[in-house]
């Protein structure tokens, strides 16, 4: 955005051009979200989104190759997983309950925690090359946010297929399922984002806020209840299995996991 005020940070860049606040993930090459970046992202979002003049929050990547390929694998071992879940789920809640509408602009890989971050936004505009997936099952794990949120956004059987098989879907498939609002060819992405942006900014901010709150009335309690139980299953049951540890070790050692149930 021309004339914008850009404030760089370790893992996130803040670009402010009222009425749009843009939070850009910049951790090459795949925007892996480690604990420091997750905390930074939440702090920046909560501080900046409520400032006067901000009417739309956009989340995007500094690189066309990936929106985000997920959270840091090493943060999922038993000794670090509770902290990672607590911090990452706090970020997801900050996005879901942000004081302004949120828009994810997705290019390239949008996987694991990266997909959870994108689908926590109110809207997604994706490049045709975007790929969405929840591959955690291949590492002997599952995604708690997606378990609670994805079946509300797409048909349950397709959500189960993504979570239980790790299958990725294309941007076109995500659009057909209702996960994505718009899909554009890569050269046309920014034009499509601008058109979508203007469709929001042309409305009354006060009425938008009221309508957004009303739409979420029935879903917030269900999401919170589902996420609490998914967290409990992850921490109390999944992390007690040897398969969960084996899946992570195998990934880091670049070999096939040997799951033994």
N, C-alpha and C positions, 0 to 999 in steps of 0.2 A: 504494500500500500504506500503510495507516494506520500512523502511528507510525514510519515509516521514516526513516532518516538519509540526507538528500539532500545531495550535494556537487556543486555546479554546476561546469562547466568550459567552456572556450571552445567546443568543438563536441560534447562528450559530457557527459551528466549521470550521475553514479553514485548509485544508490539502493540502500542496504543495509538489508535486513531479514532477518536470518538465519532460515532457511538460503538465502534467495534473494538473489542479486546481480543488479541490473538496470542495464544500460548503455543509455542512451537517447540517440540521435542527435538533436541539436537545431540544425540549420543550415537555417532556413527559406529558401525555401518547399519545396524538394525534397530536402533533406539531401544535397547534392552533397558528395562526399568529396574534399577537397583534401589535399595532402600533409601539412599540419599536423594535420588531423583524423585522417588515417590513422595518423600516428605517435602522436598522443594516445590514440586508441582502443586501439592495441596496448599501449602502456605501461600504461594503466589496467586493461586486461584481464589482462595478465600479473602486475601487482602485486596486484590484488584477488581474482582467481579462486582463488588458492591459499591465501587466508587461512583460518584455522580457523573452522569453522562454516558456510562456504559449501558448499552441496550442489547448487546449480543456478544457472546463469548464463543470464539472459534478455537478449536484444538486441531493442530496439524503437525506434520513432520517437516524438518528442514531438508529432507532427502526424498526423492521420488521413488526410491527403492523399497521403503518400508514406512508405514505409519508407526508401528511398533511390533516387534516379534515376541513381546511378552516380558514377564518379570525375570529377574536374574535366577537362573537354575540353582546356583549355590545357596540361595536364600530359602530353598524349599526343604533342606534337610531338617531332621527333627529338632536340632538345637536352635535353628533360626526361623523355622516356619511360623511359630506363633506370632513373632514380631512382624514378619512380612505380611501375614494375613491381616493383622490388626491395622497396620499402616496402609496397606493397599486398599482394604475395604473402607477405611476412613476417606481415602481419596475418591473412591467410587461414590460414596455417599455425598461428598462435596460436589461432585459433578451432577449427580441425580437431583440434588436439592439446591443447586446453585440459584442465586437470586435473579439471574437473567437466563433467557433461553440459550441453549448450547448447541453448537454445530461442529461435528467432526468432519474434517476434510481428509479423505483416505486415499492414499496411493500405495501401491505395492503390498507387501506383507502386512496383514493385520491379524495377528495370531495370539492365542492365549490371553494373557492379561491385556495385551494391546487391543484385542477384539472386545474384551470386557469394558475397557475404557471407552472405546468408540460407541458401543451400544448403550452405555450409560448416558450418552448425550441425547438431547431431544431429537436431533436430526443427524443424518449421515448423507453427505454427497461424496461419491466415490468415482475415482478414475476407473476406466474399463479394465485396467490391468490389476486392480486390487484383488487380493485373495484373502478370504476370511476363514478362520479355522480355530478349533479348540483341540490342540494336539496333546494335551496333558495325559490322556489315557495311555499314550505310547511310552510315557515315563513312569507309569504306575501310579498315576494321580488323577484327580478330576478338578475342574474349575468351579469353586463355590459360587462365585457371582453369576457365571453363566448358568449353573444349575438352578439358581433362583430366578434369574431374569430372562434367559433366552426362551423358555417355553411360553412366556407372556408376549413375546415379540414375533415369534414364528410358530407354525404348527408344532405341537409337542413331539410328534413322531420324527420330524426333521431335526428338532432340537436334540432329541435322544440320539439320532444317527450321528450328528456332529460330535456330541460329547462322548458317546460310547465307542465310536470307531476312529475318531480323530480326523474324519474326512474334511477336507477344505472345500469351499465353494467359491465360485467366481463372483465378481461384482454383479453381473447380470442375474445370476441365480439368487443372490442376496436381495436384489431389487424385486424379483418375482415373488420371493418369500415375504416381502414387506419389511425386511431388516434395514434396507437402504432406501432413501427417499429419491435420489437422482443418481444416474450413471452418465458419465460423459467421456468421450474420447480424450486422451491425454492433452492434446493441444487446445481443447475446448473446456478444460476443467475449470479454470479460473473464471471464465465467462459464465459457466453454469453456477458456480458458487456465488458470483455477484448477483445473478438473477434470483437465486434462492434467498440470499441475504436481503435484497430489497423487498422481497415478499414479507419478510419479518419486520424490517425497519419502517415499512410504510404504515404499520398499524400503531394504535395507541399503546404505549408502554404499560400503562396502568391496567388496561383491559387485557393485554397479553398476559400479564402477571396473574390476574384473577382467573383467567381461563385455564392457564397452565396449572395453577393450584387445584382448580376444580377437577380437571382431567385426572390428576394424580391422587384424588381423595381415596378411591377404592383400592389402588394398587400399592400404596406405600406400606400399609400394615402387612399385606400379604408378602411383599418383598422382604421386609425386615424379619418377619417370622421365618421365611424360607432361608434367608441368608444365615440367621443365627443357627438354625438346625444344620445347614450345610457346613458351617464352620465347626460345629461340634463333631459331626461325623468325620471331617477332615483331621481335626486335631486329636480326637479321642480314639478313633478307630483306624483311619487310614494310616496315620503315622506310626501306629503300632505294628504294621505289617512289614515283613522283610521285602516284599515286592516293591513297596514305595521307595525304600532305600536303594534297592537293586536297579530300579529304573533310572534314578538320578545318576548313580555311579556309572551305569552303562553309557548313558548319554555323554558324560564328561570324559569317559575313556574311549568314546567313539567305537562302540561295539554293540551288538544286539543284546538286549536284556535277556536274562534267564529267569523268568518268572516261575515260582514254585508254589504259589498259592499259600 
